Amino acid sequence: MIIIPARLSSSRLPNKVLAQINDIPMIIHCANVAKEIDEVLIATDSKEVIDVCNKYGFNAVMTNKNHQSGSDRIKEAADIIGLKENDIVINMQGDEPFLEPDILKAVKNELLKNQNEFNMVSCYKQISELDAEDPNLVKVVIDKNSYALYFSRSKIPYNRDNQPHSYKGHIGIYGFTKKTLDTFVNLKGHLEHIEKLEQLRVIENGYKIKMIKVNTNSFGIDTKEDLEKAREWAKLYRN
């Protein structure tokens, strides 16, 4: 099951999940990608979003407006539809309309082969040093076994000697078993409130996130500039 959190309000770009790209709402672009890999459910706090999703043939559920993170929202949605503890849940962001379906498939396949008690998977792509300067593009450093050591909006690791170096840009997709999702949302942490990155609570509490490397041209839409870029991209795809 792929669950897409779709909170209507957004501090940087209000109502972005309903922003039109090629005359189709952004959330529907995302759902169309997800449906190529698994069943799709949209978890929202807005009747307007539910109506739009239903119009395009997608299931959506109403969740609490006060959730602090997307994972909290999808946990409620998973409870509403009665997922079992061994069921796989993939949290796909509702602001990446150009995400390639193969990335979701890679996350799903990693979850299926990893039977650890705490089973959480995410992914990253290689980015340039210049791109790493952008605080909206989260960076991750990993260990030799491809588990995340830390995530940050800062450029990590610090390039002290200024040697040529590529960075790992985190892609905000998370895969869990339902049991792991239940554990995750009940963890408490301090770091996530500083960086505004919910995944840091996992590392801070001594759990692991398996990271898989992917190739993608996708990008998250966080600002008006991002939205205009997305609309230009969509024109190229349509033409």
Summary of the structure (lengths in Angstrom):
residues: 239
radius of gyration: 17.2
end to end distance: 32.2
largest distance: 54.9
contacts: 770
relative contact order: 0.17
helix: 34%
strand: 23%
